[in-house]
Amino acid sequence: MKKLLLITITALTLSSCASMYDTYQMKGDINQFGKPDQESTYNNKTKTLTWYCVNGKYRSYDYEYTLYGWLRTDIYESNCIGGKR
């Protein structure tokens, strides 16, 4: 019984940690903004996704591959308005 309780507590802890990172994952940004217009991969651990907006504006998000998947590390937005195009 103790072992089952320990496994359950560990699973819940890991689950809450993972959900904490959900809003910073690449898949969440792609769901919000659609397929990126440009994807640059610098090595197996870093990527930049770029979405072009109206009037030459764009948003560019950097990601790093971690234990939780591709997590956002930096954002540049040049006054893009709205979510998906």
N, C-alpha and C positions, 0 to 999 in steps of 0.2 A: 504494500500500500504506500509506504514512504517513497519507494522508487517511482511509482506512478505519479504521485504528487509532485515530485521533483521534476519529472519529465514534463508534466503539464505546466508547471510554473516556468520552466525554461522555454517551452514553446510559446507561451503567452508573452514572455519578455521579448523574445526574438521577433515575434509577430508585431508587437507594438513599435519596436525599433525600425523594422522594415516599413511600416505604414508611415512613420515619421518622415521617411525619405521619399515617399510616393510623389509628393508635389514637386520634388526636385529632379525627377527622372526624365530622361530624354523622351520616353514614350508619352508622358503626360504633356510635354510641350508639343509633340507632333500631333497629339489628339486635339490640342487647343488651336494650333496655328495651321495644321495641315502638313502635307509633304513639303519639306524644305526645298528651296530653289537651288541651293548649293550645299554640298557636304564636303568638308575637308578633313581628312584623317592624317594626323601628324605622326602617329606611331600606333601601336596596338592599344594605347591607354588614353589617348586624348583625341577629341574630335571637336569640330566647330560646325554648327548648322546655321545657315543664313536664310532668312525669308525676306524677299523684297516687297516693299509696300509702294504706295503711290508717291509721286513727286520725287523719285530717287531716294526715298527713305528706306531703311532696312532695320531688321533686328538680327543680331548675331549672338548665339549662345554657345558657350564652351562647356565641354563635358569631360569628365575623367572616369575611366572604368574602375569600379570598386567592387567590393564584395556584394553590394546591393544592386549592381548593374551600372548603367551610365548615369552618373549624377552631375547636375549642373554645377559649374564652378565659377562662371562669370557670365555677365549679361551686358550687351551693348544695344541700346535702342535709340534710333534717331527719330523720335516722335512718331513712331508707327501707331496707328489707331486701330483698335479692334482686335478680334481674334482671327478666325479663319477668313481667308479672302474669298 
